[in-house]
């Protein structure tokens, strides 16, 4: 019988946490902390529910990672499609998410 060594000793396959790589900063993180995206008709679409069919790519939902991914031309590589892709739907989603997070933090606490 052949025994294969685990790539990461100490963790069995059933106990490993799922991780994905951000196509912007290239850091690994759990899927729940990353925005999944899909591509359709040349548009990169956000998939916050992680349910859309097709090949997905992941990104930290912050403009810094989005800018890095665009500058590095990572979107066509991640989706394995030729040519430039329109990322405006993802940019709108990320900016809206950042705005709602910062505006909630800037609000004064409710009077009791």
Order of alpha helices (4+ residues) and beta strands (2+ residues): beta-beta-beta-beta-beta-alpha-alpha-alpha
